[in-house]
Amino acid sequence: MKVKDLFFLCIVLLILGCSRVGQRKIYLYELQKAKVKMDIDMTDDSCAIVDIIAYFPNTEKCGANKQLANLYMCREDLTGDTLYVFADCDSEKSIPFDRGVCIMRSDIKSEVPKEIVVSIPDNFIIPNGAKYVFSNLFWLVD
């Protein structure tokens, strides 16, 4: 692990360790939809490899009345960009901290809601203009 990555991880853990987790509405018009660059390009099965920096599983029961999502803060391997991945609100599909997971081109959703509810620490800030994508993450299989 690089010193820069270790430093960034320590800062994230410090922020998360000192705060309460609560439901917060994210307005997607304040963010920028990401153009994900594929590391493995095979048309529909193309894959962008990302490392998970932080994972925020939704703490509320998933239901039809709200747009709930799990949130992954990731670093894209190819570009080094920070990417916020909103994934299905389903604990069985969640992937905890790991390196080298995949965003499949065929799984990226083009139709996205105007707002989404996630469970994040009260002092966690997603900066305006941050890049986001709606997709589930998948394990890379050798």
Long-range contacts (C-beta under 8 A, 24 or more apart in sequence): 5-75, 8-53, 9-53, 12-53, 12-54, 12-73, 15-121, 15-123, 15-124, 16-54, 16-121, 16-124, 18-123, 19-121, 19-122, 19-123, 19-124, 20-121, 20-122, 21-56, 21-59, 21-119, 21-120, 21-121, 21-122, 22-119, 22-120, 22-121, 22-122, 23-59, 23-60, 23-117, 23-118, 23-119, 24-117, 24-118, 24-119, 24-120, 24-122, 25-115, 25-116, 25-117, 26-115, 26-116, 26-117, 26-118, 26-126, 27-114, 27-115, 28-112, 28-113, 28-114, 28-115, 28-116, 28-132, 29-114, 30-128, 30-129, 31-84, 31-126, 31-128, 31-129, 31-130, 31-131, 31-132, 32-129, 32-130, 32-131, 32-132, 33-112, 33-131, 33-132, 33-133, 34-81, 34-83, 34-131, 34-132, 34-133, 36-76, 36-83, 36-103, 36-105, 36-108, 36-133, 37-76, 37-78, 37-79, 38-78, 38-105, 39-77, 39-78, 40-102, 43-105, 44-105, 44-106, 45-104, 45-105, 45-106, 46-104, 46-105, 46-106, 47-102, 47-103, 47-104, 47-105, 47-138, 47-140, 48-76, 48-77, 48-78, 48-102, 48-103, 48-105, 49-76, 49-77, 49-78, 49-100, 49-101, 49-102, 49-140, 50-74, 50-75, 50-76, 50-77, 50-83, 50-85, 50-101, 50-102, 50-103, 50-137, 51-75, 51-77, 51-98, 51-99, 51-100, 51-101, 52-95, 52-96, 52-97, 52-98, 52-99, 52-101, 52-137, 53-82, 54-97, 55-94, 55-95, 55-96, 55-97, 56-118, 56-119, 56-120, 56-121, 56-124, 57-91, 57-94, 57-119, 58-89, 58-117, 58-118, 58-119, 59-119, 60-117, 60-119, 62-89, 62-90, 66-117, 67-113, 67-115, 67-116, 67-117, 68-116, 68-117, 68-118, 69-116, 69-117, 69-118, 69-134, 70-94, 70-118, 71-118, 71-119, 71-120, 72-137, 74-101, 74-137, 81-131, 82-130, 82-131, 83-131, 83-132, 83-133, 84-126, 84-130, 84-131, 84-132, 84-133, 85-132, 85-133, 85-134, 85-135, 85-137, 86-116, 86-118, 86-132, 86-133, 86-134, 86-135, 87-134, 87-135, 87-136, 87-137, 88-136, 93-136, 95-137, 95-139, 98-139, 100-140, 101-137, 101-138, 101-139, 101-140, 102-137, 102-138, 102-139, 102-140, 103-133, 103-135, 103-137, 103-138, 104-135, 104-138, 107-135, 107-136, 107-138, 108-133, 108-134, 108-135, 109-134, 109-135
